Structure formats: structure tokens, C-alpha cells
Amino acid sequence: MENVAVRIRNLSKTYTNGGKTTKALKNINLDIKEGEILGVLGPNGAGKTTLINILATLLIPDKGTINAFGIDVLKEANKFREIIGYAGQDSEKSAYYRLTAFETLIYFAYTFRDVKKGDIEREIKYISKKIGFSRKLNSEFSTLSGGEKQALIIMRVLVHKPRLCFLDEPSKSLDPVTAKKFRAFLKDFVRKEKITTIVTTHNMSEAEEICDRIVLINKGKIKFIGTPLEFKNIMNYTDKITLDTRLNKLLIAKLKKIPSIVKIKKTTKSTVIYTNKVNLSLLALTSILKNEKLEPKMTVKSATVEDAFVKVMGNGK
């Protein structure tokens, strides 16, 4: 295994409210590789934010250990905070509303991170250009939209190049264009700077696009660790081919003999063919349909992380 940046062992956290006890995390064990982007997925209440807040030293666990870059996080929290960046779901509360976006970035990087002013100005200009934020640098924080504030908070986390970065739902308020620019920039920037990054998200396409590995948490437990491709393999197919017609039983029997076809389902107006080798299946399917003088409209869609997530959650795992 590559160098481990963060090693988590037997991490547990319980909340008590009104006499009711909730086990938010149950003996979490996880190794996070240096320089990777790790996506943390799960339904609401799964324990994702609790995990991030403990890792960012905002919560104290009931038990367990966390070692990051040789630092005992729970015993040396102040030392650990010097090497991290954090953007939570309420990070804008820590902003100063009368400062401009540029002044905000300078203030936090120079005052709290001791970054040289010239260096930080160059990084601000570089990052703001990459995510399309340059024209807003001289706007006061109070005048920014929700998405613009979110973009600024993300910039504030990245601009001083932390060794470890926590992003909790980073693109939730971003418009689609800005979100796309942000994802492209994030992948390139954290890899170039070797920043270990932990992202929680409900956006499955985002997780698939930017994450090297994903961790699925449900009911306080880790249910899956692996690459997005490995997670999609839960589906037992790579693609599904949809025909806008219902094929008869004879044709379906012929299709089922094709080794690359996993299963076939009929809906009220269509036939859906699941395959693990789409090119071979398309060649065989096209040949059979041509012999039958059939020309249905055909669409192909690859299996996604969202498909796998729905399947796992639907099974109550």
C-alpha cells in the first residue's frame, strides 16, 4: 500500500439527546493514502459529518486513535491544525462580512498560516482564475451569493496548500458551471500539490469524477472501501442497453444465450439489456435484430456510482 497519511483505529462516537442514545460511529478503521482524494458517501445521518468533524478536531470521539503524518491527532490537536484546511457546511459563519473576497483570503492565509503576502497573492490570482472567481475578488463578502461564498470558502482552504484538506459537501451551493470548473481544478491542484483530500458528498457523479477511492458509511459503520470502478462492480454489469420496444419471448431467449448479456428486463414499453461487455453485446444484438428486420431506437448507459449506491442502500446494508 502507498504511504499512509492518516490511520484511524477503532473510532467511535455516541450522542445522547433527551435520554435517546445514537451511535454515530461504530469502531471505524480506515487508512487514508497520502495524496489521494477520498470520497465519503452515505445517506443522511450515516455518520459522515461526525467522522469529518472528529478528524478536523472539532469533535472528541468516545474512543479510538487517529495518527496523521506522524501526529497523534487527539493528543496533539494544535500541532495537527497547523497542517490542515477545513471547509464545513457552516464555514461562512467564520467569515468577515465587510472584507472583500481578496482581503478575506489574504487575512486568513497571512494571519493564521503565516504565508508570505507575495506568495499568497499569486495563489489567489491563480485559483480564482481557474474557478472563474476573478471578477468577484474585490466584492465584499456580504454581497456575494450563496454559491460565491461557498467558492470563496473553498479557496480559503486551498490557497495556503495544507497537507490535509477536509471538504464537507463542497459543491452543494455552486451552480453547474462553477461546480464543473471546481471539480476539474480540485483534481489537478491537489494532485500537483500532493494534498491529501477528504470529501463528503451526496453528489454521486462528483464522487465518481474526482475521487481516487470512496468509503461508504451507513449507520455508523464502513460498508465499502475501494475505487469508484470497484464500487460500480457491485452492479454485476457495466452498461445497460435500452430498446424502445418490447421484444418477444423468442428473441429474448436468443439474447440470453449471448455470454456477455447478464440479464434482460421488460418494461411496459421497452426492453432493457444488462451487459458486462457492451461492444460484444451490441454486435450480437444488432445482428439478431437485423435478421428479424427490427430497427428499434437504442440507447446505452454505463453503470454509475449512483446506481451502486441505490442498490446497496436498497438492500438495507
C-alpha positions as CSV (number, residue, x, y, z in Angstrom):
1,M,0.0,0.0,0.0
2,E,1.2,3.6,-0.7
3,N,2.3,5.8,2.2
4,V,-0.5,6.2,4.7
5,A,-1.2,9.8,5.6
6,V,-4.0,9.1,8.1
7,R,-4.5,6.0,10.1
8,I,-7.8,5.6,12.0
9,R,-8.4,2.8,14.5
10,N,-11.5,1.8,16.5
11,L,-13.1,5.2,16.3
12,S,-16.5,5.5,18.0
13,K,-18.8,8.4,18.8
14,T,-22.2,8.3,20.6
15,Y,-24.7,11.2,21.0
16,T,-27.2,11.4,23.8
17,N,-30.2,13.7,23.5
18,G,-33.3,13.7,25.6
19,G,-32.5,10.3,27.0
20,K,-32.0,8.9,23.5
21,T,-28.6,7.4,22.5
22,T,-27.4,7.4,18.9
23,K,-24.2,5.6,17.9
24,A,-23.0,7.8,15.2
25,L,-19.7,5.9,14.6
26,K,-19.0,2.3,15.5
27,N,-15.4,1.1,15.6
28,I,-14.2,2.8,12.4
29,N,-10.9,1.6,11.0
30,L,-9.6,3.3,7.9
31,D,-6.2,4.1,6.2
32,I,-6.1,7.2,4.0
33,K,-3.3,7.3,1.4
34,E,-1.0,10.2,1.1
35,G,-2.1,12.5,-1.8
36,E,-5.3,10.7,-2.6
37,I,-8.8,12.2,-2.9
38,L,-11.1,10.1,-0.7
39,G,-14.8,10.4,-1.0
40,V,-17.0,9.7,2.0
41,L,-20.5,8.7,0.9
42,G,-23.6,7.7,2.8
43,P,-27.3,8.6,3.4
44,N,-28.3,11.4,5.8
45,G,-27.4,10.5,9.4
46,A,-24.9,7.9,8.3
47,G,-22.0,9.4,10.3
48,K,-20.1,11.2,7.5
49,T,-20.1,14.7,9.1
50,T,-19.3,13.2,12.5
51,L,-16.3,11.5,11.1
52,I,-15.0,14.6,9.3
53,N,-15.6,16.8,12.4
54,I,-13.6,14.3,14.6
55,L,-10.8,14.2,12.0
56,A,-10.7,18.0,11.9
57,T,-10.5,18.1,15.7
58,L,-14.0,19.8,16.1
59,L,-15.4,16.8,18.0
60,I,-13.8,14.4,20.5
61,P,-14.6,10.7,20.0
62,D,-15.6,8.3,22.8
63,K,-12.7,6.1,21.9
64,G,-10.2,5.3,19.2
65,T,-7.0,6.7,17.8
66,I,-6.0,8.9,14.8
67,N,-2.5,9.3,13.6
68,A,-1.8,11.7,10.7
69,F,1.6,12.4,9.3
70,G,3.2,11.1,12.5
71,I,1.0,13.3,14.7
72,D,-1.3,11.9,17.4
73,V,-4.3,13.9,16.4
74,L,-6.3,13.5,19.6
75,K,-3.3,14.4,21.9
76,E,-1.6,17.0,19.6
77,A,-4.6,18.8,18.2
78,N,-3.0,22.2,18.0
79,K,0.0,20.8,16.1
80,F,-2.3,18.9,13.7
81,R,-4.4,22.0,13.0
82,E,-1.3,23.7,11.6
83,I,-1.2,21.4,8.6
84,I,-4.9,21.1,7.7
85,G,-7.6,23.0,5.9
86,Y,-11.3,22.6,6.6
87,A,-14.5,23.7,4.8
88,G,-17.6,22.6,6.6
89,Q,-21.3,23.2,5.9
90,D,-21.3,26.3,8.1
91,S,-17.8,27.7,7.4
92,E,-19.2,31.0,6.1
93,K,-20.0,31.9,9.7
94,S,-16.3,32.4,10.3
95,A,-16.0,35.0,7.5
96,Y,-15.8,38.8,8.0
97,Y,-18.7,40.3,6.0
98,R,-17.1,43.7,5.4
99,L,-13.9,42.4,4.0
100,T,-13.6,41.8,0.3
101,A,-13.0,38.3,-1.0
102,F,-9.4,39.2,-1.7
103,E,-8.9,40.7,1.7
104,T,-10.5,37.6,3.3
105,L,-8.1,35.3,1.6
106,I,-5.1,37.4,2.5
107,Y,-6.2,37.8,6.1
108,F,-6.7,34.1,6.8
109,A,-3.6,32.9,4.9
110,Y,-1.2,35.6,6.2
111,T,-2.5,35.9,9.8
112,F,-3.3,32.3,10.6
113,R,-1.0,30.4,8.3
114,D,2.0,32.8,8.1
115,V,2.2,32.6,4.3
116,K,4.2,35.3,2.7
117,K,1.9,38.0,1.2
118,G,3.5,37.9,-2.2
119,D,3.1,34.1,-2.4
120,I,-0.5,34.2,-1.3
121,E,-1.4,36.9,-3.8
122,R,-0.1,34.8,-6.6
123,E,-2.0,31.8,-5.4
124,I,-5.2,33.8,-5.1
125,K,-5.0,35.1,-8.6
126,Y,-4.2,31.6,-9.9
127,I,-7.0,29.8,-8.1
128,S,-9.6,32.5,-8.7
129,K,-8.9,32.4,-12.5
130,K,-9.2,28.6,-12.6
131,I,-12.6,28.5,-11.0
132,G,-13.9,31.7,-12.6
133,F,-13.9,33.8,-9.5
134,S,-11.5,36.7,-10.5
135,R,-14.2,39.3,-11.1
136,K,-15.5,38.8,-7.5
137,L,-12.2,39.3,-5.7
138,N,-12.9,43.0,-4.9
139,S,-16.5,42.3,-3.8
140,E,-17.4,42.4,-0.1
141,F,-18.3,39.0,1.4
142,S,-21.7,40.3,2.4
143,T,-22.6,41.0,-1.3
144,L,-21.7,37.5,-2.6
145,S,-24.3,34.9,-3.5
146,G,-24.5,31.7,-1.6
147,G,-22.6,29.8,-4.3
148,E,-19.9,32.6,-4.5
149,K,-19.5,32.5,-0.7
150,Q,-19.0,28.7,-0.9
151,A,-16.4,29.1,-3.7
152,L,-14.5,31.6,-1.5
153,I,-14.6,29.3,1.5
154,I,-13.1,26.5,-0.7
155,M,-10.4,28.9,-1.9
156,R,-9.6,29.9,1.6
157,V,-9.0,26.2,2.5
158,L,-6.8,25.5,-0.5
159,V,-4.8,28.7,-1.0
160,H,-2.3,28.0,1.7
161,K,-1.7,24.4,0.4
162,P,-2.4,22.3,3.5
163,R,-1.1,18.8,3.8
164,L,-4.5,17.5,4.6
165,C,-7.8,19.0,3.4
166,F,-11.4,18.4,4.6
167,L,-14.3,19.4,2.3
168,D,-17.8,18.8,3.6
169,E,-20.3,19.0,0.7
170,P,-18.0,21.4,-1.2
171,S,-20.1,21.9,-4.3
172,K,-23.6,21.9,-2.7
173,S,-24.3,25.7,-3.4
174,L,-22.3,26.0,-6.6
175,D,-24.0,26.5,-10.0
176,P,-23.3,23.7,-12.5
177,V,-20.7,25.7,-14.5
178,T,-18.8,26.7,-11.4
179,A,-19.1,23.2,-9.9
180,K,-17.6,21.7,-13.1
181,K,-14.7,24.2,-13.1
182,F,-14.2,23.5,-9.4
183,R,-14.0,19.7,-9.8
184,A,-11.5,20.0,-12.7
185,F,-9.4,22.4,-10.7
186,L,-9.5,20.4,-7.5
187,K,-8.3,17.2,-9.1
188,D,-5.4,18.9,-10.8
189,F,-4.5,21.2,-7.8
190,V,-4.4,18.6,-5.0
191,R,-2.5,16.1,-7.1
192,K,0.1,18.7,-8.2
193,E,0.5,19.9,-4.6
194,K,0.2,16.4,-3.1
195,I,-2.6,17.5,-0.8
196,T,-4.5,14.6,0.9
197,T,-8.1,15.4,0.5
198,I,-11.2,14.0,2.2
199,V,-14.6,15.0,0.6
200,T,-18.1,14.2,1.8
201,T,-20.8,14.5,-0.8
202,H,-24.3,13.4,-1.8
203,N,-23.3,14.1,-5.4
204,M,-22.5,10.7,-6.8
205,S,-21.3,11.9,-10.1
206,E,-18.9,14.2,-8.3
207,A,-17.6,11.3,-6.3
208,E,-17.1,9.3,-9.4
209,E,-15.4,12.1,-11.2
210,I,-12.8,13.3,-8.7
211,C,-12.3,10.6,-6.1
212,D,-9.4,8.0,-6.2
213,R,-11.3,5.9,-3.6
214,I,-14.7,6.1,-1.9
215,V,-15.8,5.0,1.5
216,L,-19.5,4.1,2.0
217,I,-20.7,4.7,5.6
218,N,-24.2,3.6,6.8
219,K,-25.5,3.5,10.4
220,G,-22.0,4.4,11.7
221,K,-20.2,1.6,10.0
222,I,-18.0,1.3,6.9
223,K,-19.7,-0.8,4.3
224,F,-17.3,-0.4,1.4
225,I,-13.8,0.9,0.7
226,G,-12.4,0.9,-2.9
227,T,-12.2,2.8,-6.2
228,P,-15.3,4.1,-7.9
229,L,-14.9,1.3,-10.5
230,E,-14.8,-1.3,-7.8
231,F,-17.9,0.1,-6.3
232,K,-19.7,0.1,-9.6
233,N,-18.8,-3.6,-9.9
234,I,-21.4,-4.3,-7.3
235,M,-23.9,-3.9,-10.1
236,N,-22.6,-7.0,-11.9
237,Y,-22.9,-5.2,-15.2
238,T,-21.0,-2.4,-16.9
239,D,-23.7,-1.0,-19.2
240,K,-27.4,-1.3,-20.0
241,I,-28.9,-1.2,-23.4
242,T,-32.5,0.1,-23.7
243,L,-34.6,-0.7,-26.7
244,D,-37.8,1.3,-27.2
245,T,-39.8,-1.8,-27.9
246,R,-40.8,-5.0,-26.0
247,L,-39.1,-7.9,-27.6
248,N,-41.0,-11.2,-27.8
249,K,-40.1,-14.3,-25.8
250,L,-38.3,-16.0,-28.7
251,L,-36.0,-13.0,-29.3
252,I,-35.3,-12.7,-25.6
253,A,-34.4,-16.4,-25.4
254,K,-31.9,-15.9,-28.2
255,L,-30.4,-12.9,-26.5
256,K,-30.0,-14.7,-23.2
257,K,-27.6,-17.2,-25.0
258,I,-25.1,-14.3,-25.6
259,P,-22.4,-14.8,-22.9
260,S,-21.8,-11.0,-22.3
261,I,-25.5,-10.4,-21.5
262,V,-26.1,-10.6,-17.8
263,K,-29.9,-10.2,-17.6
264,I,-32.9,-8.8,-19.6
265,K,-35.9,-6.9,-18.2
266,K,-39.0,-5.8,-20.0
267,T,-41.0,-2.7,-19.0
268,T,-44.3,-1.6,-20.4
269,K,-42.8,0.0,-23.4
270,S,-39.2,-1.2,-23.6
271,T,-36.6,-3.9,-23.2
272,V,-33.6,-3.3,-21.0
273,I,-30.5,-5.5,-21.6
274,Y,-27.7,-5.6,-19.0
275,T,-24.2,-6.4,-20.2
276,N,-20.7,-6.7,-18.9
277,K,-19.1,-6.4,-22.4
278,V,-21.1,-3.7,-24.2
279,N,-19.3,-3.8,-27.6
280,L,-19.7,-7.6,-27.9
281,S,-23.4,-7.4,-26.8
282,L,-24.1,-4.6,-29.3
283,L,-22.6,-6.6,-32.2
284,A,-24.7,-9.7,-31.4
285,L,-27.8,-7.7,-30.6
286,T,-27.6,-5.7,-33.9
287,S,-27.1,-8.9,-35.9
288,I,-30.2,-10.6,-34.3
289,L,-32.4,-7.5,-34.7
290,K,-31.3,-7.2,-38.4
291,N,-32.2,-10.8,-39.1
292,E,-35.6,-10.1,-37.6
293,K,-35.9,-6.9,-39.7
294,L,-36.3,-4.8,-36.5
295,E,-34.8,-1.3,-36.1
296,P,-35.8,-0.1,-32.6
297,K,-34.3,3.0,-31.1
298,M,-31.3,2.0,-28.9
299,T,-29.6,3.9,-26.0
300,V,-26.6,2.8,-24.0
301,K,-25.9,3.9,-20.4
302,S,-22.9,2.9,-18.3
303,A,-23.4,1.8,-14.7
304,T,-22.7,4.7,-12.2
305,V,-21.7,5.1,-8.6
306,E,-25.2,6.3,-8.0
307,D,-26.6,3.0,-9.4
308,A,-24.4,1.1,-7.0
309,F,-25.3,3.4,-4.1
310,V,-29.0,2.9,-4.7
311,K,-28.6,-0.9,-4.9
312,V,-26.6,-1.1,-1.6
313,M,-28.9,1.2,0.3
314,G,-32.0,-0.5,-1.2
315,N,-30.7,-3.8,0.2
316,G,-30.5,-2.2,3.6
317,K,-26.8,-2.9,4.0
